[in-house]
Amino acid sequence: MFNFSIKEINRQRIKNIYFEKNTLLIEYLSGFKYSYGNISFYLIKDHLENIIKGIKRNNFSLIDDTLHLLFSILDEYPCTIESSSIEI
């Protein structure tokens, strides 16, 4: 079993990307949480590592490109959306 967490990707307004028990959770600063289930860690491992490289190097282009690729993969998986706050 793999656990993985990336915190505070502020430019993309992402608070946390977390992987546990074949579920990828993406939590935004707005309070919305997107949960993708039944995902193999090996499918997204390289993307998560590239996001970390981009953060360490302050390379926003690498982060943006990697997130775009990651979200294109996630489009194929069922998503559950939760909100911890409602804005009016």
C-alpha positions in Angstrom: 0.0 0.0 0.0 1.3 3.5 -0.9 0.6 6.8 0.8 1.6 10.0 -0.8 0.9 13.7 0.0 1.7 17.0 -1.6 0.7 20.2 0.2 0.1 23.8 -0.9 0.3 24.2 -4.6 -1.0 27.7 -4.2 -0.8 28.9 -7.8 -3.3 26.2 -8.8 -5.3 26.8 -5.6 -4.7 23.2 -4.5 -4.4 22.7 -0.8 -3.5 19.0 -0.8 -3.0 16.0 -3.2 -3.2 12.8 -1.2 -3.1 9.2 -2.2 -4.2 6.4 0.1 -5.7 2.9 -0.5 -6.1 3.3 -4.3 -7.9 6.6 -3.9 -6.5 10.0 -5.0 -7.9 13.0 -3.1 -7.4 16.5 -4.4 -8.4 19.2 -2.0 -8.7 22.8 -3.1 -8.3 26.0 -1.0 -11.9 26.7 -1.6 -12.9 23.7 0.4 -13.9 21.4 -2.5 -12.5 17.9 -2.4 -12.3 15.6 -5.5 -12.0 11.9 -4.8 -11.0 9.4 -7.5 -11.2 5.8 -6.5 -9.7 2.5 -7.8 -6.6 4.1 -9.2 -3.2 2.3 -9.3 -0.4 4.2 -7.7 1.9 3.3 -10.6 -0.5 5.0 -13.0 0.0 8.4 -11.3 3.4 8.0 -9.6 5.4 9.8 -12.2 3.0 12.7 -12.3 3.2 13.1 -8.5 7.0 13.0 -8.6 7.1 15.7 -11.4 4.8 17.9 -9.3 7.3 17.6 -6.4 10.2 18.4 -8.8 8.4 21.5 -10.0 7.7 22.7 -6.5 11.4 22.2 -5.5 12.6 24.0 -8.6 9.9 26.7 -8.5 9.1 25.5 -12.0 5.4 26.5 -12.4 5.4 25.4 -16.1 6.3 21.8 -15.1 3.6 21.8 -12.4 1.0 23.1 -14.7 1.9 20.7 -17.5 2.0 17.7 -15.1 -1.4 18.6 -13.5 -2.9 18.9 -17.0 -1.7 15.4 -17.9 -2.8 14.1 -14.5 -6.3 15.5 -14.9 -6.6 14.0 -18.4 -5.9 10.6 -16.9 -8.4 11.2 -14.0 -11.2 12.0 -16.5 -11.5 8.3 -17.1 -12.2 7.5 -13.4 -15.3 8.1 -11.4 -15.1 11.2 -9.2 -16.9 12.1 -6.0 -17.0 15.8 -5.1 -17.5 17.1 -1.6 -17.6 20.6 -0.2 -16.6 21.6 3.3 -18.0 25.1 2.8 -20.6 26.7 0.7 -20.0 30.1 -0.7 -22.9 32.4 -1.5 
